[in-house]
Amino acid sequence: MKRALTASTAIVLLSSVLAACGSSPSNNAGASGSDPTPSASSSSTPAESSKPKEKVTINLWSFTDEIPNMTKKYMETHPDANVEFKTTVIATTDGAYQPALDQALSGGGKDAPDLYAAESAFVLKYTQGDASDYAASYADLGLDDQLVKDAGIAQYSVDIGSKDGQLKALAYQATGGAFIYRRSIAKDVFGTDDPATVKTEVGPGWDKFWDAAAKLKAKGYGIVSGDGDIWHPIENSSDKGWIVDGKLHIDPKREQFLDFSKKLKDNGYSNNTKDWTEAWYADMSGTGKQPIFGFFGPAWLINYVMNGQVKDTNGDWAATEPPTGFFWGGTWLLANQSVLKDDAKKAAVADFVKWVTLDTSETGLQYYWANGTMKEGEQGTKDSVASSVVMAKSNGEVALLGGQNMFDVFVPANANATGKNLTQYDESINLIWRDQAREYAEGKKNKDKTIADFKQKVKDQLGIDSE
């Protein structure tokens, strides 16, 4: 998932995670040791049979330690895998990751990334855009479309990871969004906290959402914390992305965000917070200016953000269908074309990619991830995963949601998301747009001036002309 929140520093971490088997000290990450001696065939000489097979080194690049940590579980569940992972982690802070990755990909050689991660904010650059030619197709790795279908992978994830019908990347998470709301407030205003009823109060469509906002306000509640909470459903449900035929395009649904942002502020429907600030977190714990009804987000918002902030409101939440389908975040896994030149490396890379993104068994990464069982004997964080097949057989009950099985909401949420409105410039353009929307909502400029300034800043910073 987009997990910028886990990348708290811009420190470059370079480490080798060597093949591990169980908890043997000689095989722990960072330790060295030789492989077991392979069995001799009838035609092999004693010298040949006793010679250890050379390990396959896989260079893995990522912007958090999430995928590098998966390699440890992979080695634990694949004790016979004759591989070692050399991992490079560079945080996205200050834009450090992409330039370093681009240089490493273009430089090639034995130190070039064999596997690399890209998050939703810039993944299209590597799957469909300027750097897409570096990525091998999953089909070339031997991972065909039938595996994708059999796993029930969310279509938006496939669309984002594909170029000209060739799948080049998949996410291991699914980040389709829900509306996450306070049960106690729902009972007070709507007479019930049942997700099936609440979804008809807040949607479908934004007209229902604003009707709900008015009802909530009449009883002293805000519907969301700030305009950032509605941006992601608006952005990722638009019909077209920021760039159409090489020029800046403002989709009508995204332009509508200007008025929505102002409406939230002018009517007191929110606490006018900025996401990822202390005020935003305070609204999760119920200690903000006015009690806030809900937030829009995927499972990771519940488990990795709200879970550390809710405090006294823990258990007083539920998730339901949002006014419009959307997704927010995610991390995609790509393989370098160069691995196709070496059969042993190709096989090793393909096996790891399959285990992370397409394995639906109870020893696949997705099952461990969905059920929070990455560490044996320890209940970890549960998460929505790319495979609907895995979620159907997993336990998605979480205490923060009062014991609700979140997969009942997130399986359809993932299916309702679209991945066809992204561009490789989204990260930069979104920052400009959000800043301009806030100035408009605060009455610092009119709409025409806001849009004109937005277009000019995109031109100045990215060299992209408007339609």
N, C-alpha and C positions, 0 to 999 in steps of 0.2 A: 504494500500500500504505500500511497505516498506517506512516507513516514518522516517528514522533515522534522517532526517533533523528537525523533530518536537521534537525529544528527545534531547534537548540541555543540559540537566544536568543529573547527575547520582543520583539525590536526590530521595529518596523513599517517595512517597506521599501516605498516607493512609487516605481514606475519606469514608464517608457513604453518598450515594445519596438516600435519602428516597423518598418514593412514593409521587409524586406531582400531583396536580390536578389544571389546569389552573394557575393562579397567586396568589392563596390564600396564604397569609403569613404563615398560619399554616401548609402548605403542601410544602413549598419550600425545595430544597435540603438542607439537614443538619438540618431541623426542625423536630420536633416530633409531633405526633398526632395519634389519634385512627381512625380506619376505620369506615365508616358509618355502622350503625346497619343493619344487613341483615334482609330481610323480614321473618316473622314467617311462618312456614308451619303449616298445620292443626294439626300436631302431636307434635309440639314443645310447650314447656312451656314458660311462660313469661320470666323466668330467662334465658332460652336457647336462645330465640329470641333476647334478648338484649345484649347477650355476643358477643363482637367483635371477628370476626374470626382471628386467629393468622396469622400474615404476614409470607410470605415465604421469607427468606433471601437468596439472591444469591450472592455468593462471586465471584467477577469478577477480574481477573488479566490481566494486559496489560502493554505494554512498552511505550505507549503514552496515552494522555488523549482522544484520538479519540473515542474509543468505550465507555469509561465511559461517554463521553458527549452524546453519542447516547442514553444512558439510560434515560437521561432527556427528550429527544424527545419522547421516548417510553412511558414514564409516562404521558406526555402531551397528547398523542394520545390514551392512554389506561387508562383513569381515574379510571376505575373499577378494574384495576389489583391490586391484593392484595399482592404486592411484595415490597421489598426494596433491593437495590443494595449496597453491601459493596465493594468498589473498592480499589484495590491496584495497583499502577502504579510505575514501576521500569524501569528506562531508560536502554537501551541496552549499554549505554556508559560504557567502560571498562569491558564489558562482565558481567554486574551485573545481568541481568534479568534471564537468563537461570538457573544458579545455584540456585537462590532463588526459581524459579518456580519448579525446580526438587525436591528440598527439601520439598516444600509445598505439591506437589503431592504425594511424597513417604510417607510423614508423615501422610496424611489422617486426619480424624477427622472433627469436625464442622468448622474449619477454613481453610480447604483445598479448593482450587479453584473449583468452580462449572462450571465456564466458564473461558477460558483463550485464549489469542491471541498468534499467532506465525507468524513471518514475513518470507518472501520467503528465506532469507539467512539461516534460521535454521528450517523451518517448517517441513521438512521431518523427522527430529528427532522425532517429536510428532505425525506425521500421519503414517509414515512407519518404523521408526527407533527405537532406543533404548527406547524411552518413549512413543511409540505408544499404548501400552496396557492400558494406563490410559484413553484414549479417547473413549467415547461412539460412536457408529455408529449413523448417522442421522436416519437410519431406526428404531433403537431401541427407538429413541425419537418420532417416529411416522411421520417422514419426509421422504417420500419414493421417489424413483427415478422419479416417474411421475411428482412430483413437480419441480424437477430439469429440466426435459425436458420442462415442460410447461413454465418455466421462461427463457428458452434459455440461460442457464448458459454456459459460455465459457468452452470448454472441457479441456483446460490445467489446469484450476482451479480445476475441478473435479478430474483429474488424480493426481495432487499433493496432494489433500485431501483424496485420497483413498488408502486402503490397502487390497489386496486380494479381490477386488471388493466391499468392504464395504466403503462407504463414511463416513469419520470421520471429515471433515472440509471443509468449503467453504470460499472464500474471498467475501467481499462485493464490492470491486473494481474489475475492470479488468484492467490489466496493459500491454496489448499488445502494441507493440511499433510501432511508425511511424518515418518518416524522416521529421524533422521540419526545414524549410529553409526560408531564406530571399527572399521576393518577388522581391525587387529591384535588387538584384544580379542575380536572375533567369532571369529577363527581359534583363539585360545587357549581360549575357553570352549565354542564350538559347533562347532569343527572346520572352519569355512568362513566366508568373508566374502561369499558369494553372497547378494545381496538377496532372491532367491526363497526361499532357505532361512531366512535371518534373519527374514523376515516371519512365518514359521510358528513361530519361537521366541518372538517378542514379542507375537504375536496370532494370529488375531483375538480380541478380547475382553480384559478386564483380568485374568482368571484366568491366562491364558498370560503376560501381562506380569509378574505377580508370581512366577510360576514361574521366569521368566528372571532376575528380580531376585535370587532365592535362589541360582541357579546362578552368577551373576556375583559375588555376595558371597562365596561359598565360595572363589573364586579371588582375592579382594582388590579387587574392582571395585564401584563404585556404578553403578546403572542410569541414573540421571539426576542432574543437579546439585542441584536443589531442587524443592520442590513447585510452583513456578511453571511448571516444564517440563511437568507433567501437567495444569495447570489449563485451558489452552486446548483440548486435546482433550476434556476433560470438559465445559467450558462450552459449546462449540459443537457437541456431539453430543447435548445434552439434548433431551428431547421438547418441553419448553415453556420459555419465557423467564421473566424475573423478574416480569413483570406479566401477570396473567390476570384479565380482567374488572375492571380498574382497581385490583387489589389485589396486594400482594407475594406471590409464589408461589415456594416452594423446590422445584424439581424434584428427584425422588429421586436422579437421577444427579449433580446438583450437591451435594446433601447428602452424598452418598458421598465427595465430595472431602475432607470433614473427616477421615474415617477413613483415606483414602489418604494424606493429608498426615502424619498421625500415624504411619502404618505406615512411610513412608519414613524418618522421623526415628528411631523406636524401633528399627528393624532395621538402621540404618546403611546403608540402600540408596541414600542420597544424601549429599552433603556439606553438606546443609541450607543452601544458599546462597539468596540472593534474586536474582531475575533483574535484569539491568541493573546489576550491581555488579561490582567487581573480582574477587571470589571466583568469580562466575559465568563471567567471561571466562577466569579462570585454568584452569577445568575444560575449556575449549575447547582450551587449549594443552597440557593434560596436566600442569599444575604445581599442581593442587589437592591437598587432603588425601589423597584416594585417586583413582586414575584413574577417570574417568567414561566410561561406555559411549556414551551418546547424548543427543540433544536432540530435542524435537518442534518442528517449524516448517515454514514455507513456504520457497519459493526465496529470498525476500529475507533470511531469517535466514542462509542459507548465504552469499549474495553480498555483503550489506551489513553483517553483524555478524561472523559466524565468520571471514570472509575476512580481516578485520583483526586477528583474535585468535589463530588456530590456531598460527601460528609453526611449531614443529617437527613438529606433527601434520598439516601441510598434505599432502594426498594420501592420508592414512590414514583417509579418511571415505567413506561411501557412504550412499545414501538408499533407503528401502524403505517399503512400506505400513505404516501405523500400526495399533494395535489397534482404532481406531475412526476414521471419517472426521471431519474438522474443517477449519475455515479459521481464519486469524489475520491480521487487518488488511486493508488495502486502501483505496484512495481512489476515490470516485465523482465523476463530473462531471455537473453539473446546469446547465440553462439557465433564466433568469428568464422568467416568463410575458410580461413586458413586451416581449421581443424580437419577439413575434408581431405587434405593432402596426406594425412597420416591415419591409416586405418585403425591403429590402436587408440590414438587420441580421439578420433571420431566416435568410436564405440564407447569410450569412457565418458565423453561429453554427452553423447546421446542418452546414455543410461542415467546420468545425473539429471539431465533436463526432464526426462520422462518421469523420474521419481518425484521431482518437485512439482511438475505441472499437470501430469496426466495419469499418474498411478492412483487408482481408486480403491486399492486394497487397504486393509487395516495396518499395513506396514509402510504405506506411502506417506509422503510429507503432508499431503492435504488432510488425511484423516487425523494425523497427530495434531495438525494446526487447528482443525475445526473443533476437536475435543479437548484441546489444551493439555495434551499428554506428551509433549516433546521430551520432558524429563520423567523418566520412569519413577513411579511412586509419588509423583508430585502433581497436584492439580494446577495447571497453568492457565493462561488466558485463552479463551475460546474465540474463534474468529470465523467470519464468513469466508468461504473459499471458492475458488473458481468452479469447482465441480459440484453440480447440483446432485449428482449421484452420491457423492460423499456426504453432503449435508443431509440428504434424506435418511441416511443410516447413522447420523451422529446426534449427540445430545447438545442442543443449543440453549439449554436453560441457564439463565444468568441471574444472580441475586439482585443486581442493580435494577433489573426489570421486574422485580417481584416474582422471579421464578418463571417468567415467560420464556418460551422456546423461541429465540430470536430468528431461527432458521425458517420458521413459518412465515415470517415477514420478508426476510432477505433473499430467499430463493426467488419469489416473484419480483422483488425489487431488482435483482440482478438481471432478470429476463426483460424487465421494462426499461432498462437503461440503453442508451444509444452511444456508440463510439464513432459516429460519422460526422461529428461537428468539431473535431479537434484540428489544430494546426501545430506546426513545430514552433510557432512564435507565441503560443498562448501564455506562457509564463510571463513574458515581458509585457505583452499587450494587456493582460488582466490587471497587472499592477497599475498601469497608466489609467485604465478604465475605472478601477475602484477608487482611485484618488480623485478623479474628476467627478464621479458620482457623489462622493461625500461633499465636495465643495458645492455641488448643485443642491443637495439636500439641506445644506446649512445656509442656503440663500445667498451665497457669495457670487453667483453668476446665473444667468438664465440658461435655458436649455440650448439655444442656438450657440451661445458662447461656449458652453460646456462641450458640445459635440465638435465645434471648430477647434478648440484647444486640444481635445483628444486626438483628432486627426493630425494636427500639427506635431504633437509630441511623438506620435507613432512615426511620422515622416522623419523627424529629426533624429530619433533614437535608432530606428530600424531601417530607414531608407525605403519605406513602403508607402506608395501613393494611395490615395483614397479613390473609390469609384467615382 
